[in-house]
Amino acid sequence: MTTNILAIWKYSAILSFLLIIFGISASFAYGNETSSITGSVINGTNTNDTPVGIIVSLEIYDGDLLVAIKEDSVTEKGTFHIENIPVKDSYSYDLKTDYRDIEYSVSITSPMFSEDVTLRVYEITDNSDLVDILGYTTVINEVDSRDSLINTMEIITLENKGDRTFRADVAKNGPMSLIRFSLPSNSVDLDVQSNLSGGAVLQVDRGFAISAPIPPGTHEIIFEYRHPYSGEFLSFEKSFPFGSKVFLVLVRNGIIGVRSDELDLMEPIILGNVMYHRIEAREIPPADSVSIEFTKLPKPTIAQSVMRTILSDRFPPIAIGIFLVCILLAIFFLLFNKRHAHAGGLFSLDDPKSLEIIEEICKLDNLFASGDISESKYIQERTELKSLILGFKQTDVYEVI
């Protein structure tokens, strides 16, 4: 018995060893290719400080999955060399380093790293005068008439024209030293995206601010939000704490109107086969603001208003049930009376088919109330069910007099 156990253990060990050997051989045979990269870290600020000893990291990704991290430290000559880098067509590479507690990075596009890579770092300044807003574009693509909300996207192009990374010193200069952007009052669902690293989005008076460091060069910030309206007009002021070289408002044709006494009406433009109306202003000074008015805002339909009331938090659940019962009763009596007016007794509650159709209408109403069916499909199917009860064909036309 002991001999058998030892034999089994021996064969298992040998098998495991062979699997490891053949597995390693297979991995090399099938091209787990490696490479290396050589580069330099340069201080882009006009100083004599060389970033000696800082760590340069190469992050290797397969899609969104972090596969590996390779590192090296910067020499006295400002160079680094990273070896044994796995290479694969699906891999992407980000080269990163931290200098003065600020992250700098560059994406590596060549998988074989045939060229030297330069990574620039900078000294720090809290002087916001170095930051210019080159462009400020507001795009209106959609208006939600049911909830009376304007869906807005804003695209900001900003530039740090100096040779130092701007980082606001809130402790020294207060929150007004942050890079700030205004929002219409009561805006909701703010979503901010940027190619700037680090920092956070902070709520401030009449808008938001970003605390991310801004290195020299041009950068983009995109944010989306929705803001409510009531009535057919909405007026608000857009403020520019840092000014803007260009301010542009684009409104998709056919949804709402836009006007401003302080912006020039320009020729419409075509973006992606869609026409946009355009108003524009140039050279807006810091701390200035402009007034904008949106016109011809759509009102919610009666059905949309009712649904918004029902789905609101202030509408108690028991009231929803009572409301639906009342609606169903009203539908029933409407159908019953109308059928008797046209066909004198063809409809009967004793008819099982009629009851089944009424039940189907109730189910359809519940589906529409819960948002599980589109309005067009709801109207079509409901009309067909009513036709079955009333004995009408959908092709029948009734003149209204």
N, C-alpha and C positions, 0 to 999 in steps of 0.2 A: 504493500500500500504506500509506504514511504517512498519506495523507488519510483512508483507511478507519479506521485506528486512532484518529486524532483525532476522527473523527465518532462512533465507538463510545464513546470516553471522554466526549465532550460529552453524548451522549444518556444515558449512565449517570449522569453528574453531575446532569443535569436531573431524571432519574427519581428519584434519591436525594433531591434537594432537595424534589421534590413529595411523596414519601412521608413525609418529615419534617414538611412543612407540614400535609399532610392527616392525618398521625398525631396531631400536636399538636391540630389542630382537632377531630378525632374524639374525642380524650380529653376535651377541654373540653365537646364537645357531649354526650357520654354521662355527664356529671355528676361529674367529678373535683372535687367541691365542696370548698372550704376554709373554715375557720373560725378563730376566735381564742379565747383564754381569758385572763381576768384574775383574779388572786387575790392572796392575801397569805400571808406566812409569819409566824407568831406564836410567840414564846417562851412556852411554857406554864408555865415555872417563874417563880415570883414574884421576878423580878429586873428590872433596867433594861436588860439586854443585848438589843439588837436584832440579829438575824442579817443585818446589812447585807453585801451583796456575795457571799453564797453563791449557788451555781448551782442553779436549779430545772430539772429535766429532765422532759419529757413523752415517755414511751416509747409508741409506737404499734404494736399487734400485730394481725395478721390470723390468728386462731387462736393457734398457738404461734410463728408467724413474726414476728420483729421487722421492721417495715416502715420505721420512721423514728424519729429522736430529735430533738425540738425543745427549745431551751434559752433561758433568760433568767436574768439575775442580779437579786437582790433589791435594791430601792432603799432609800434612807434611811428612807422611810416604811414599809418592810416589804412592798412590793408587787412584783408581776412581771406581765409581759404577753407572751404567746407568740402569734405570728401564723402564718398560712399552714399551718394544721393540716389535713391531708387528712381528709375525712369519708367514711365508708362504713359501711353497716349491719353489716358483719361485723367492723369494727374495735373493739378495746378499748383503753383508755388508762390508763396508770399515771403518776401525777405523783409525782416523787421528788426528795429533796434529802438531802445529807449535812451533819450538824452535829455537831461534836465527834467526828468519825469514826464516827458512827452514822447509818444510813440510816433515813429516815422516808418513808412513801409513803401515797398514797390513790388508790383506783380511781375513775375518772371514769365515771359511769353515763350522763350526758346527752351524746349525741354532738354536740349543737350548742353546748354550753358556755354556756348562757344565764344561768347564775348564777355569781357569784364563788365561787372555791374557797379554802378555808382549810386550810393545811398547818401543823400544830403540831410544834414541836421542843422539846427539853427539855435542861436541864443534867443533869449526871451525878452519881450517888451510888453508893457501894459498900456501903451499909447494907442488908443483906438483910432486916432487920426490917420493911421496907416491903412485902415480898412475902408475901401470904397464899395458902394453898391453899383455895379455896372448895369444891371438889368433887373427889372421887377415886372414879371408877367402874371396877370390874373386871368385864368381861363374858366369860363362857365360852360359846362358841357350838358348839364342836366338840372332840371327843377322837379322836385317831388311835390306834385300838387296835392296829394292826399295828406301829407304831413306838413305842407307849407314850408319846405326846406329847400334852400339853394345849395347845390353841390358845387364846391369851388376847389380848384387846384391853383396853387401859386408856385412859380419857379423863380428862384433868386440866384443871380450870378454875382458873386462878390470877389473882390481882389485884395490881397495883402500886397501893397506896392513897395514894402520895405524889404530888408534882408534879415529880419528877426520874426520869430513866431509870436503872434499876438495871443496873450492869455490874460483875460480880465482878472484884476486883483480886487475882488469884491470887498475884502477886509479893509483895503486901503482907500478905494475909490467908490465903494457902494454898489448896489445892484444896477444903477443906471450905466455903469461901465460895461455891462454885458451887451452883446450884439442882440438887438431886439427887433421884433416884427409885430405889427398891429393886426388885430382881428376884429371883425364886427362883433358887437355886443351879443351875448348869449350864444356864441358859436359852440358847436358840439362836435364830437368825434374827430378831434385833431389827430393827425398822423403826420409825423415829420421824418423825412429821410434825407441823408446827406452823405457826401464822400469825405467828410471830416471825421477823424478818429477821436474817440474819447468824449468826455463831457456828458451833459445831460440836457434835456429840455425842461425849462423852468417856467412856471406860470408867473407872469408879471401883470401889472395894471394895463388893461386894454390889449392884451396879447400874450406873447411868450418870448422867451430868450433862450439862447444856446450858450452853454459854457465850454464848448469844445474849443481847444486851441486852433488857431488859424495860421498855418505856415504861409510863407511867401508864395505867391502865385494865385491862380484863379480856381474857385471852388463853386460847387452847386449845392443848393438846398431846395428841396421840394417838399411842400406840405399841403395837405388836403384837410378840409373841414366842411361842415354844413352849418348854415345859419338860418334861423327862422324868419318868417315874414308874415304879415297880416295885411289883407287888402291887395290892391293892384300895384302899389308903389312901395319901394324901400329905398330910403336915403341914408347914407352913412359917410363918415369921414375916414379916409385912409391916411394914416400918419406915417412919416418917414423919418425916424430918429437919426438915421445916417444919410438921408437924402437918397437920390438915385439918378444915374445918368439918363436912364430911359424907364418910363413906366407905361406899360401896355395892358389894355383890357381887351380880351377876346371873348365874344359871346357867340355861341353856335346859332346859326340862322334858324329862325322860326320858333325859338322857345321863349325868349323875353326880349325887351328892349333895354338899351342902356344909353345914358347921356350924362354929360358933365360940362359945365361952363368953363372949367379949367383944363380940359383935355380937348385935343383936336380930333375931329372926325376924319378918319383916314379911309382909303379904299379897302373894301373887304378883301380877305385873303383866303386861299384854298389850302386846307391842311387835310391830307388823307381823303381827298374827294369830298370834303365837307367845307361849306363856306362859313366863315366867321366874320362877324362885324367887328370893327376895330376902332378904338379911340386911344389916343397916345399923348403923353407929355414928356418933355425932355428937360434935363438939368434941374431937377427938383432939389432945392437946397436942404441941408440937414435941419431937422426939427420942423419941417414944413408939413402941410397936409393938403389933400385935395378932397372935394366933395363929389360923390358919385351917386347916381340914382338909377335903380333898376325899375323898368316900367313893364306894363302888360303882364304882370305876374299872374299865373293861372290860379283860379279859385278851385278848391276841392268840389267835386260833385256832391250831390245830396247823399248818394250811397257812400262815398268816401268819408264824408263828415260823420255819418252814422257809425261807420265801422271804426273811425278814429275814436269816437266817444266810447264805443263798446270796449275797445281794446286798451283804453287808457287805464291807469292804475286807480283812478278815482271812480271807475264804474264797478260796483260790487258784483261778484260772481252770480249771486242770486238774481240780480237784475238782468244779467245776460240771458238766463234761462227764461225769465218772464217775458223779456223782449222777443225772443225767438218763438215762444208759444203764441204771443200776440200776432207776430208776423205770419205764422203758419195758419192761425185762425182767419186772419184777414185774407190770406190767399185762398183758403178753402171757400169762404163765403163769397169772395169775388168770383171765383170759378163757378160756384154753384149757381149764383144769381145770373151770371152771364150766360151760362149754358141753358138755363130755363128760358131766358129771353130769346134765345136763338133756336132752340131745339126742343122745347117743351117737354122735358121729362126723360130725355135720353140718358142723362146722367143720374145714377142712383148709388146711394151709399151701400145698398145691398149687393152691388156688382163687385165681385172680388177684384176684377181687373182695374176698376176705377180706384179702389183703395190702394192697390199696389202702385198705381201711378202717383197718387198723392204721397205715398211713402217715399217714392223715388224723388219727388220734388223736395220733400223735407231733407232727405239725405244730401241732395244737391245743394240746398241752401246752407246746410251745415259745412259742407266742403268749401263753399265759397267764403263763408264767414271765418273759417279757420285758415284761409289762404292756401288751400291745397288744390285749387283749380283756378285757371286764369279767367279773367272777366269775360273774354270773348267766348271761350268754351262754355262757361256758365250760362251766358245768355242764349247761346245756340241750343244747348241741351234742354234748358228750361222751356224755351219756345216750343221745341219738339214735344216735350211732355205735356205742355198745355194744349197743344194741337190734338193730342190723343184724347184728352178729356173732353175738350170742347167740340170735337168732331170736325175741326177745320183743317184744311191743308195749309202748309206753309206758303204756298203760292197764292193763297187768297189775299186780296187787297181790299181794305175797307176805307172808304173815303170819309174823312173827318169833315163834318159840316157844322 
